Amino acid sequence: MYKSIGNISLVLIFIFTGQIGYAQVHAQIKISAIEIIGNKKTRDDIIKRELPYQVGDLLSKTGLDSLNIVAQQQLFNTALFLETNVSSEILDSSLVKIKIQLKERWYFFPLPYFRWVDRNFNQWWTEQKRSLDRVNYGINLRQANATGNNDKLTVGYITGYTHQASVRYQLPFIDKQLKYGMGLGWAQFNQKELNYATLGNKQVFLKTEDVIRKGYRGNANLTYRPNLFERHALQVGFGSESISDAAFAIAPNFLPNHQKAFSYFDLNWSYSKVRFDYNAYPTKGASTEIALSQRFSKESNLSAFQFRQIVAHPITPARFILAESLTIARTMQQSNYSDRKLMGYGLMQMNGLDYYVVDGNAGTLFKAAIHQRIGSYTVDNPLTKKFLPSVKYTFWIKAFTQLGYVYSSEKNKANPLANSLLRTAGIGVDLISIYDFVLNMEYSINQLGDKGLYLHGGINF
């Protein structure tokens, strides 16, 4: 009998202590305050817009730890800060204070502009023999976070291969609820060389002493951000473009209307849901992007659809798999060279096919890679010791494979890679550093047997 009573008592003790542990883990605490330190220019409400909680919210302690990680990642992904740290200070058994420590980036960059006009560095360096005639140079005045609202103003004047003047302004929020934003842009250009055709899946150019192509474009957009991760954008644009008599004589189907001058109006809608630990080089998370576009012009309307997905799946803290799929489809009233540019342009790039382009009506690609971090090191910065005493570099190695396909309604010998499976594979090293700097060094091989070392990358100011 006493043994039975002892067993029952033991069971009751386990149940009671388990309930206490459960209650402690899931105890609700209230956010009483959010303290922000280090934002000399960025407004508090812009920072709080990136948080998954607000003052007055009731959360469990374990849930709060996870949300602090999300908050830290969201703040860093604004590209406003060099460092972000989000922590909790327990005030008593029911109250907590959120502490946010930030270090802002430089926001104004009067940058000299020097960039090749070819589709990528490898094409300019190898096929165009590093010709300085094929570079643009000038100055870009970039003011990020212009008014402390994460707004961006860019004014540029570019000369060299292309003469271009542009101005852009984007304000992410125009309402008190911080959901709606707007932007404006204007650009005009002229150039003396024209990529007027494709031959053997390589670009063919026509160069003259006089202006061969010129045009302008203006646009306005309205954005909507209902939550932390989703964004909608509606853009209205208009523009005009013309080519010279010499260009029209050799490429009468270059412009969509098969004329020397072309004017248009377009309407574009896009949706994105992005949830990455680090947007510039994601190691965990996923994104989905959808875009629809409709161009209106006499006898040269164009409808376009784009769908893109990226998934980063961590295997260990130092290893992850990255997969990406992209599909683009277009329908046009008249077949023309400008609207048929597909593989090798914009987002539709395959490593190892850097020197080739594929024209068509629709295309799709799939990329898969496994990444392994091999280490990092920090270098002292003697130039700006006070603001940026050191710079950290992180290295990853990777192995990748990519598949692509471009459908073309026009089958000809100038575009033999269309309507066939495109395949590439390779290995590489990625270098990651401050200001979202990512440099990719890759050795690739394609289904044609071409092998080579390729460089890609950039920096986000």
N, C-alpha and C positions, 0 to 999 in steps of 0.2 A: 504493500500500500504506500509506504513512504517513498519507495522507488518510483512509483507512478506519479506521486505528487511532485517529486524532484524533476522528473522528465517534463511534466506540464509546466513547471516554473521556468525551466530552461527554455522551453519553446516560447513562453510569454516574454521572457527577457530578450530573446532574439527578435521577436516581432516588434517589441517596444523600441529597442535600440535601432532597428531598421527603419522604423517610422521616423525616429528622431533624425537619423542620417538623411533620409529622403526629404524631410522638411527643411533641413539645413541646406541641402543642395538646391532645392527648388523654392527656397524662401524668396518672397517678393521684396525688392528694394526699389525705392523711388529716386529718380534723378532729381536732385534739388538744385543743381547749378551746373553750368558748363563754362569752364575757365579756359580762355584762349590766350596763349603767350607767343609772341614772335611775329605777329602779322602787323608789320609797320604800314603797309599800304592796303592789303586785302581786307575788305569789310567783313565784320563778324557774320552777317547773315549769309554771305557767299560761302563761308566756311561751314556754317551750320546746315546749309542746303545739302551738303555731302554726307551728313550724318544719318545713320539708320535709326536714330532716336532723338528725342527732344526733352526739354525740362518738363517734369511732371509724369513721364512715362514710368510704369511699373514693370520691372524685369526681374528674371531670376539671375542669381550671381553667375552661374555658368553661361547663361545666355548673354549676359553683358560682356563677358570675356570674348566671345565669338564676334559680337557686334563691334567691339573695339577694334578688332582686326579689320573688319569690313570698313570701318570709318577711316582707319589709317591708310588703307589701300585706296579708297575713294579720294581722299585728300591728295595723296601723291599723284594719282592719275589725272588731276586737274592740270598738271604741268606748271603749277604756280610755286611749288616748294622744292627745295633741295633735300630737306629732311622733314619728316612727320613722325610724331610720337603721340599716341593716344593711350591714356591710362585712367584708372579709377582710384579715387580716394574714398574709402569707407568712412563716413562721418559717425554713424551709429548703426544699430541693428536694422534700421529701416531706410536710411538715407545714404546716398552716394553722390560724389561730385566727379564729373568728367573733367580731366585735365588734358588739354591739347597743346603740345609744344611744337612750334613750326620754325623753319628757317626759309625765308623767301629767296627765290631766284633773282637774278638780274632780269629786269623787264624791258629795258630799252637797248636795242641793238642797231646802231648805224653800220650795217655790215657791207663790206665790199662784196660784190656779187661776181663770181666766176664759175661758170658751169658749161659743160659740153651740151650741145643741142641734140645729140643722138640719143637713142632710146635708153642706153645705159653706158656706163663708163667703159666696159669691155669693148663695145662696138667702136667708140671714139678712139680708144687707145690702140686697138689692133687694126680694124678695117679702115678707119679714117686716118691712121698714122699720126694720131695726136695733133692733128692740124689745128692751129690757133685760129684759122678762118672759120672753124666750126664750134666756136665757143661764144657764149654771151657774157658780157661783163658790164658792170655798172654799180649801182648802190641800192640797197633795200633798207628803208627805215622801218623797223619793226618795233612797235610799242605794245607789248603784252600787258594785260591788266591795267589798261590805260587810266581808268577812273577808279580802280579798286574793285570792279565788278566782274573780273575775269573777262573783260572785253578786249578785243584785239584790233589794232589799227596798223595797216601796212601800206606804205607808199613806196613805189619802186620806179626807177628809171633804168632800163636795160638797153645797151647798145651792143655792137659786134655783129654776130650772125643775124640776130633779130633785133629790130628797134621796137621797144615796147615801153609803154607807160601804163601804170596801173595803180589803183587805190582800192582798198577793201576795209570794211569795218564790220565787226560782228559783236553784237551785244547779247549775251545769253539769256538775260532776264529783263523784261520791261514792265512786269506787273508785281504787285506786293506779295503774291503767293509764290513768286519765283518759279513759274512754270512756262511762260511764254517769252520768246526772244525774237530778235530780228537782225537782219544784216543787209548790206548793200555792197555792190562791187561794180567796177568799171575798168576796162582794159582796151587798149588799141595797139596795133602792131603793124609792122611791115617787114618784109624780108626779101633777099635777093637770090635765094635758092629754094627749090621746091622738090619734095619727094612726091613725084607724080605717078609712079608705077611700082609694081613688084615683078621681079624677074628671077626665077629660080629660088623663090622665097627669100630674096634679098631686096632691100630698098634700092630704087633707082632715082637719081637726083638730076635736076636741071639747074644750072647756075648761070646767072647773067650779071651784067654790070649795073643794070637798073632794077628797081623794085619789081618783083615778079608776083608778089602776093601781099595783100593788105586787108585789114578788117578791124572791127571793133565788136565789143560785147558788153552789155550791161545786165545786171540781175538784182533782184530783191528777194529775200527769203523770210519766212515766218517759221519759227521752231516751237515745238511743244515738248516738254519733258515732264510727264506725269509722275515719275518716281525716280529713284536713284539710277536705274539701269536702262530705261527705255527712252528713246528720242524719236520724234517725228519731225520732218522738215518738208515744207512746201515752197518751191522756188519758181519764180516767173522770170524768164529771160528773153532778151531780144538781141539781135545782132545782124551784121552784114559782113560779107567777105567778097573779094574780087581777085581775079588773076589777070595777068597781062596778056596781050595778044600772042606773045611768044609761047607762053604757057598753054594758052587755049589751043594753039595750033598743034601742039604735041600731045596734049591731054584734054580733049574736049569733054570727057566724062569725069573730070576731076571733081567738080562741084556737084551737089545733089541734083540741080536742075539742068545740068549739061549746058550751062551758059557761062559767060565771063563774070557775071555778078550774081550774088545770091543773098537774099534777105530772109529772115525767119523770126518766129516767135515760138517759145517753148515753155512747157509746163512740166515740172519734175516733182515727184513725191518720193520720200524715202523714209524707211523705218529701220531702227537698229535697237538691239538689246545686247549690251556689252557688260559682262561681269568677269573681269580678269583681275588677278592679283597685281599685274603690272602690264599696262596696255602696250608699251613699246616692245616688251619681250615676255609674253605671258608664259607662265609655267603651270598655271592652274586656272580653270574657268572655261567659259564658252561665250561665243558671240554669234548673233544672227543679223544679217543685213539684207533688206529688200529695197529695190529701187525701181520705179516706173517712170518712163519719160515719154513725152509726146511732143514732137516738133510739128509746127504748122507753117507751111510755105506752099506757094502755088506749084502744083505738080511735083512736089518733093517732100511730102510728109514722111515722118519717120516715127515708128513706135519701138520702144526698147524696154527690155526687162532684164533685171540683174538680181541674182540670189547668191549669197555668200554665207558660209558657216565655217567657224573655227572652233576647235576643241583642244584644250590643253589638259592632259590627264597626268597627274604626278604618280610616279611609281615609288620613288623614295624622295626624301628632301633634296637630293642632288641629281635626280633623274626624272625625265618626263617624256611623254609622247605628245607630239603636236600633229594634228590632222586638219586639213583645210579643203573645202570644196567650193567651186565657183562656177556659175553658169550665166552666160550672157546670150540673149537672143534679140534679133532686130528684124523688123519688117519695113521695107521701103518701097515707095512708089516706083522709083527708077533706080536701077543698079548704078552705083557710082563708086569711085575709088575712095573718097573720103569716108563714107559710111561703112565700108567693108573692112576697114582695118580692125583686126581682132587680136589674135595671138601675138604677143610681143609688145603690146601697147597697154598702158595703164596697169590695172591689177592683174591682167591675164598674162603672167610671165612664167616661164618654165626654166629653171636652172639647167644650164647645159645647152639651151637653144637661144642663147643671148644674141647670136649673130643672124638669127632667122626671124621672119615674120610670116604669118599665115592669115590670108584674107578669107572672109566668109560671112555667112548670115547668122550663124550661131556657134557657140563654142562652150566647152566645159573642161574643167581640169580638176584633178585630185592630187593632193600632196600629203605625204606622211613622213615623219622624221622622229628619230629618237635622239634626245639630247642628254648629255652627261656633263655636269659641272666638274671642271678639273682644278679650280682654284681661283684665288683673287689676290691682288696685292694693292697696296696704297702707296702713292707717291706724294712727297711733299711738294707744295706749290709755292715757289718763292715770289711769284708775280703778285698774288693777292692773298697774302698771309692772313690778313684780318678777316676778309669776307669768306675766302675758300682756302683754308690752310693746307688741305690735302685733297687728292683725287683718287678715287677707288676704281680699279679695273677688274672686271670679272670675266673669266674665260669658260666657254663651253665647247665641247666637241660634239659632233652629230654625224649621223648617217641618214640619208634620205632617198626616197624614190618618188617619182612624179609621173602621172599619166594625163594626157590631154587629147582632145578631139575637136576639130573644127569642121563644121558642115558648110559646104559652099555649093550653091545652086549652079555656079559657073565652073565647069571643069576645064582646066587648060594647063599647058605645060609650064606656064609661068608660076603656078601655085601648086606644085606636086604634093606638098605635105597636107593639103586639105583632103578631107574625107579619108583620113588614115589615122591609125592610133599613134600618138606621139609618146615617146618614152624617154625618161632620163633618170639617172641615179648618181649618187656621189657621196662624198664625205666632206666635212668642213669644220672650221673653227669660227666661233662667234665671240666678238669682244663687246662688252657692255660697259658703259661709263655714264658720267653725269649728263644732264640735259637730254636724257633719252638717246644718247649716242649708241648706235648699234652698227658694228662693222662685220660683214659676213665674208669670209674667205673660203671659197668652195672649189673643190676639184670634182668635175662632173664629166659624164659620158652620156651621149644620146644614141638613139637607135640608128643613126647614120654612121656611127663609129667615131664621131668627133670627140676629142678629149681636150680638157684644158682647165686652167685655173682662172676663176672669175671672182671679181670683187663687187660687193653691193653694200649699201649702207647710207647712213645720213645722221643728222642731228636735229633735234626739235627745239628751236628757240621760241 
